[in-house]
Amino acid sequence: MKSTPNDLRKTAPSLRTDELNRRTNQLWIGIWIATILVLVSTFIVRRLTDNSTTPLSIAIQIILNGLVVANLVLINTKYARIAQGIYVFAIHLAVPPVLVLYGGTRGFGDIALYMAILFALLYGWQPWMFFTYGIMGATLIWVLYRDSTGHPVAPLLDYSAQFTALKFVITAFILVFALRYISTFYRGLLETYRAFAEEQMRLNDELKMNEQALEQSNKNLMLSRQTIVTAREEERRRLRRDLHDGLGPTLAAQVFRIGVAQQMVAQNPEKAAAILTDVESGIRDTLANVRELVYGLRPPMLDQLGLLGAIADFTKQQEGRIAIRLDLPPDVSHVSAAVEVVIFRIVQTALDNVTKHAQATCCTVQLRVDEQSMTLTITDDGIGIDDLQLPGVGLTSMQERAEELGGTFRLLPVQPHGTWLQVTVPLLDEIESKAII
């Protein structure tokens, strides 16, 4: 599997941590080896120079060597931290006697003090170090004071070039591991900062993209509102035109003809009756036109039967033309009026297209509703659609109706033949529904 930049950024901190831990373990091992070298070399040199080794010195060497061996054995176990702490504590307790025996400015007293400080930095500050550092500070001040007055406190050893050479070798050995540790820490810190900068740049880019997407969404929202308002005004204009140019003159003509019939009742009753009969027929036609206008605003079946009943009633009217199978939910009473109109109109238009153009023998109408949306799916076994075919008025009107409510419209061919149509419309609350209607 190919790693992505995000995956690399996620694994980079763990890789740096592993490397830092590995270098830290190397530094610990180097320090423990240096401890063994100091103890063993000191013991050997003292034997070669015929210096006596007290039982206390031998006990201290055995304890420190035992701690070193224990740390080497437990370095990768859950007891490693405890063993390291005991070792650091023992070194801190051993520094004051070393200062007294080897001096604070010569021999190994200063090296012991440096190593104690290094161990404290490596292990981390602990409350008990106030006690150990207090003893070391008091001892060092006393040793330096005795040296400054010409009364050295470490006259027991005959210092030689071997001690000085060994001191510098051990110091260099420790510094090599310390520098490697610091280098790893510095590179890890630099990589962390670089990764942080890259992450900030990525977040800034995402923020800009989100701002652009939000701005585009706001523009789309404004366009949608303008489209809804325009459609509403166009509908009002159509109603005004139909009422003014169609229904108004028709009613005025009927009123005029009724007046003529009233004048002719006494003179020619038969002709007046014929006029009234004609007026009655015209009024029926006018009522039909009024019903058509009302039906254009909102199908009366939705108010009488509800959405499920209206769909069932409309599909029942198509029984002689095509077999239709309905798959409807048990209840959609919580659906808003605007969504009901859109779904029912799309069902009407889609089934009209199927019966007139698809040459299908059967059709399935499926309706699903959840807490956030309603999904209408219509599938037929007709001749299907051509990808190069331009959408007609019916398909365009269905898509526009769905998009007016923020929904989606999909139309795909079905293999080996047929058409699959799916419309998903978000459920609106009552306030939004009334605003759209």
Buried (B, 14 or more C-beta within 10 A) or exposed (E): EEEEEEEEBEEBEEEBEEBBEEBBEBBBBBBBBBBBBBBEBBBEBBEEEEEEEEEEBEEBBEEBBEBBEBBBEBBEEEEBEEBBBEBBBBBBBBBBBBBBBBBBEBBBBBBBBBBBBBBBEBBEEBEEBEEBBEBBEEBBEBBBEBBEEEEBBBEEBEEEEEBEEBBEEBBEBBEEBBEBBEEBBEEBEEBEEEBEEEEEEEEEEEEEEEEEEEEEEEEEEEEBEEEBEEBEEEEEEEBEEBBEEBBEEBBEEBEEBBEEBEEBEEEEEEEBEEBBEEBEEBBEEBEEBBEEBEEEEBBEBBEEBBBBEBBBEBBEEBEEEBEBEBEBBEEBEEBBBBBBBBBBBBBBBBBEBBBEBBBBEBBBBBBEBEEEBBBBBBBBBBBBBEEEEEEEEBBEBBBEBBBBBBBBBEBEBBEEBBBBBBBBBEBBEEEBBEEBE
